[in-house]
Every structure is written in C-alpha cells, then in structure tokens.
Amino acid sequence: MERREELLAWIADTHRLQRKLAMVFPVLGVVSIALMFWRGAVGAFALIVVALVAICSFWVTAAHNASHRQKLAELDRVARNEGKPLQTAHRRWHH
C-alpha cells in the first residue's frame, strides 16, 4: 500500500496547489485590469497572458490528478486480481 499512499499524497499536493493558484490568479487579473487604465495595450496583454497561464495551470494539474486516480484504479484492479498481473489489450504487465 506504499504506492497508494504516495499517489494519495500527490493528489493532495496538487489540490493544495490548485487552491493557491485560485488565490493568485484573481489577484493577477485585477492587477492586469488596473494596468489597462494606465496603459491599455499592456494591461490587455497582461490579462490575456494571465488568463492563458491560469487555464493551462488548472488543465495540467487536473490532468495530473486524473493520471494519479487512474493509477489508483489500476492498483485496485491488481488487488482484486489477487496480485496477478493484468492482461489488457493495450498493455501487458510482466513481473
């Protein structure tokens, strides 16, 4: 169960990171909007960059969590198979 605990810890770390990002990106968005009043083009560019980085950040962290959950599901299937390797159409596991 060591691998399971490691995967669960990674999922928890990623959730913490997402919560931090959810606090940082709105602040950066407000700063970008404020920049638009000083220099319109600079503020608009900054807002677009912040939006793109925010979208990509949440997309990547969500993908990591999905991958970790998939690995947890594979561990469950191996446990249900009494520790024998799984045979699937796309992957063969060998000892």
Beta strands, then each sheet from edge to edge (+ up, - down):
end
